[in-house]
Amino acid sequence: MKILIVDEIGFIRQSLNQKLGRHQFETVSAESGEEALMILKADFSIDAVLTSLFLPTMNALDLYKAAAKIERFNDEGVIPPLNFYLMVTKEHGTSSPKMKQLTREALALGFKDLLVKPIDTDLLVTKLRSSVVVESEQVSPDQSIETPYQANDNTEIEHGSGPLKTKNRIDQLKEMQNSLHALKKEMCESIDSLLNEVSRNSNQ
């Protein structure tokens, strides 16, 4: 597994390179978001990105969004998306309301997990290795998956066209909207729980 470490502080990059190297991880590092993007565009063998929240000229969220636009592929086809891990200090990620909100936005955006500096190496290694296991257990592309849209299509066919069809479609959209609101609320609660847990652990 190959990890890209992004942090403007050289000591942190060097320390993480050495610690992960002892656990047989291959690493490459960058001191800015721009340098990280250059590496990601040239090296498709990278599996995960471990990045500090704040970087010169851009933050971790900007890096995530820019990296998501990179088309990653090899001889076997399209490569799975990168796993992003966010590194924060206790003050930045879990104490200040403004920074806590930024951290929440990063996790909601798609960052896989949050780590507080100084990084617990054993915890980091566990998270990285568990992500590999989860990906290997995901459903393969050739497996058939029934989606809600299939059911919606059948419903529309049964009811035919006209006002009844329109009403049913509106009801379906309302139900979908309510489900999305519930999912968003659940996600925010999960993120807050994670931030609180990280804050407690960093105080120990």
C-alpha positions in Angstrom: 0.0 0.0 0.0 1.4 3.4 -1.0 0.6 6.5 1.0 1.0 10.2 0.1 1.8 12.3 3.1 1.0 16.0 2.7 2.2 18.5 5.4 4.2 21.7 5.2 6.3 20.8 8.2 9.3 18.7 7.1 9.8 17.0 10.5 6.2 15.6 10.4 6.6 14.3 6.9 9.9 12.7 7.7 8.6 11.2 11.0 5.5 9.6 9.3 7.6 8.4 6.4 9.9 6.5 8.8 7.1 5.2 11.1 5.0 3.9 8.2 8.1 2.5 6.5 8.6 0.2 9.5 5.2 -1.2 8.9 6.0 -2.0 5.3 4.1 0.9 3.8 5.5 2.7 0.8 5.4 6.4 1.2 5.9 9.6 -0.8 5.5 13.1 0.6 4.6 16.7 -0.4 4.8 20.0 1.5 1.9 21.7 -0.4 -1.4 20.9 -2.1 0.0 21.9 -5.5 2.9 19.5 -5.1 0.5 16.7 -3.9 -1.6 17.2 -7.0 1.4 17.0 -9.3 2.3 13.7 -7.6 -1.2 12.3 -7.8 -1.4 13.1 -11.5 1.8 11.3 -12.2 1.6 8.4 -9.8 -1.5 6.2 -10.0 -0.1 3.6 -7.6 -0.9 5.8 -4.6 -3.8 4.3 -2.5 -4.3 6.8 0.2 -3.6 10.5 1.1 -2.7 11.6 4.7 -3.0 15.3 4.7 -2.9 18.2 7.2 -6.0 20.3 7.4 -4.1 23.5 6.5 -1.6 23.7 3.7 0.1 26.6 1.9 -2.3 28.3 -0.6 -5.1 25.7 -0.1 -6.6 23.5 2.6 -7.3 19.8 2.7 -10.8 20.2 1.4 -9.5 22.1 -1.7 -7.0 19.3 -2.2 -9.6 16.6 -1.9 -11.9 18.3 -4.5 -9.0 18.8 -7.0 -7.8 15.3 -6.5 -11.3 13.9 -7.2 -11.1 15.4 -10.7 -8.0 13.4 -11.6 -8.8 10.5 -13.9 -6.9 7.5 -12.4 -6.5 4.4 -14.5 -4.0 1.7 -15.4 -3.8 -1.3 -17.8 -6.7 -3.0 -15.9 -9.0 0.0 -16.2 -10.2 2.7 -13.8 -8.5 2.7 -10.4 -10.7 3.0 -7.2 -10.9 6.5 -5.6 -8.2 7.5 -3.1 -8.8 7.2 0.6 -8.2 10.6 2.3 -7.3 10.9 6.0 -7.3 14.2 7.7 -4.6 15.3 10.2 -5.5 18.1 12.6 -4.1 19.5 15.8 -6.4 19.4 18.9 -6.9 23.1 18.7 -7.8 23.2 15.0 -9.9 20.1 14.7 -11.8 19.6 18.0 -11.8 22.8 20.1 -12.4 25.9 18.0 -16.0 26.1 16.8 -14.9 27.4 13.4 -12.2 24.8 12.9 -14.6 22.1 14.2 -17.1 23.1 11.5 -14.3 22.9 8.9 -13.4 19.5 10.1 -17.0 18.4 10.0 -17.3 19.6 6.4 -14.2 17.6 5.4 -15.6 14.4 6.9 -19.0 15.1 5.2 -17.2 15.7 1.9 -15.7 12.2 1.9 -12.6 12.1 4.1 -12.4 8.5 5.5 -11.2 9.4 9.0 -9.7 12.0 11.3 -6.4 11.8 13.2 -5.1 14.2 15.8 -1.4 15.2 15.9 0.9 13.9 17.2 -0.3 10.9 15.2 -0.7 7.6 17.0 1.2 5.3 14.6 -0.5 2.1 15.6 -4.0 3.7 15.2 -3.0 5.0 11.8 -1.7 1.7 10.6 -4.9 0.0 11.8 -7.1 2.4 9.9 -5.0 2.1 6.7 -5.1 -1.7 6.8 -8.8 -1.9 7.6 -9.6 0.3 4.6 -7.9 -2.3 2.4 -10.1 -5.1 3.9 -13.3 -3.1 3.5 -12.5 -2.4 -0.2 -11.9 -6.0 -0.9 -15.3 -6.9 0.6 -17.2 -4.4 -1.5 -19.7 -5.6 -4.1 -18.1 -6.4 -7.5 -19.2 -4.4 -10.5 -20.7 -7.4 -12.3 -23.1 -8.1 -9.5 -26.7 -7.1 -10.0 -27.9 -4.5 -7.6 -31.6 -3.5 -7.3 -32.1 0.2 -7.1 -35.1 2.3 -6.0 -35.3 3.7 -9.5 -36.2 0.3 -10.9 -39.2 0.2 -8.5 -40.1 3.8 -9.5 -40.1 2.9 -13.2 -42.4 -0.1 -12.5 -44.8 2.1 -10.5 -45.1 4.6 -13.3 -45.8 1.9 -15.8 -48.6 0.5 -13.6 -50.3 3.8 -13.1 -49.9 4.9 -16.7 -49.8 8.6 -17.7 -51.7 11.6 -16.6 -52.4 13.3 -13.3 -52.1 10.1 -11.3 -48.7 9.4 -12.6 -47.6 13.0 -11.8 -49.0 12.7 -8.2 -47.2 9.4 -7.7 -43.9 10.9 -9.0 -44.3 13.9 -6.6 -44.9 11.5 -3.7 -41.8 9.5 -4.6 -39.7 12.7 -4.7 -41.0 13.8 -1.4 -40.2 10.4 0.1 -36.7 10.6 -1.4 -36.2 14.1 0.0 -37.3 13.0 3.5 -34.8 10.1 3.3 -32.0 12.4 2.3 -32.8 14.8 5.2 -32.8 11.9 7.6 -29.5 10.6 6.1 -27.9 14.0 6.4 -29.0 14.3 10.1 -27.6 10.9 10.9 -24.3 11.7 9.1 -23.9 15.0 11.1 -24.6 13.2 14.3 -22.0 10.5 13.5 -19.4 13.2 12.6 -20.1 15.0 15.9 -19.7 11.8 17.8 -16.4 11.1 16.0 -15.1 14.6 16.8 -16.1 14.2 20.5 -14.4 10.9 20.7 -11.2 12.3 19.1 -11.3 15.2 21.6 -11.6 12.8 24.6 -8.8 10.6 23.3 -6.5 13.6 22.8 -7.1 14.7 26.4 -6.0 11.4 27.8 
